[in-house]
């Protein structure tokens, strides 16, 4: 049986990392359209690091979700 608190913890982390990526994408687009190119690289780099955390969280969540009891 999957531990519910463990699953909810990873669900929350998964949601936060993807929400953060959406915000970074929006900030990157605004910086690009506002011709603030120095911010584009900064926001893109931050988003790439966040993507790594999101993928790690996703794979851990998937492992917990589909664990055989």
C-alpha positions in Angstrom: 0.0 0.0 0.0 1.2 3.5 -0.9 1.9 5.8 2.1 -0.6 8.6 1.5 1.5 11.3 3.2 4.5 10.4 1.1 2.4 10.5 -2.0 0.9 13.9 -1.1 4.3 15.3 -0.3 5.6 14.3 -3.8 2.4 15.6 -5.4 2.9 18.9 -3.8 6.6 19.1 -4.9 5.6 18.1 -8.4 3.0 20.8 -8.6 5.3 23.5 -7.2 8.1 22.7 -9.6 5.8 22.8 -12.6 4.1 26.0 -11.4 7.6 27.5 -11.0 8.5 26.5 -14.6 5.3 28.2 -15.9 6.2 31.4 -14.1 9.8 31.3 -15.4 8.6 30.7 -19.0 6.3 33.7 -18.7 9.1 35.9 -17.3 11.4 34.7 -20.1 8.9 35.6 -22.8 8.2 39.0 -21.2 12.0 39.7 -21.0 12.4 38.7 -24.6 9.6 40.8 -25.9 10.7 43.7 -23.7 14.2 43.5 -25.3 15.8 42.7 -22.0 18.0 40.0 -23.3 20.3 39.9 -20.3 17.3 38.6 -18.3 16.4 36.0 -20.9 19.5 34.1 -20.2 19.2 34.3 -16.5 15.5 33.2 -16.5 16.3 30.4 -18.9 19.1 29.1 -16.8 17.0 29.2 -13.6 14.2 27.3 -15.5 16.6 24.6 -16.7 17.7 23.9 -13.1 14.1 23.8 -12.1 13.3 21.3 -14.9 16.0 19.0 -13.5 14.3 19.1 -10.1 10.9 18.6 -11.7 12.0 15.5 -13.6 13.6 14.1 -10.4 10.4 14.7 -8.5 8.3 13.2 -11.3 10.3 10.0 -11.4 10.3 9.6 -7.6 6.5 10.3 -7.6 6.0 7.7 -10.4 8.0 5.1 -8.5 5.9 5.7 -5.4 2.6 5.8 -7.4 3.1 2.5 -9.2 4.9 0.6 -6.4 3.6 -2.9 -6.1 2.3 -3.8 -2.7 
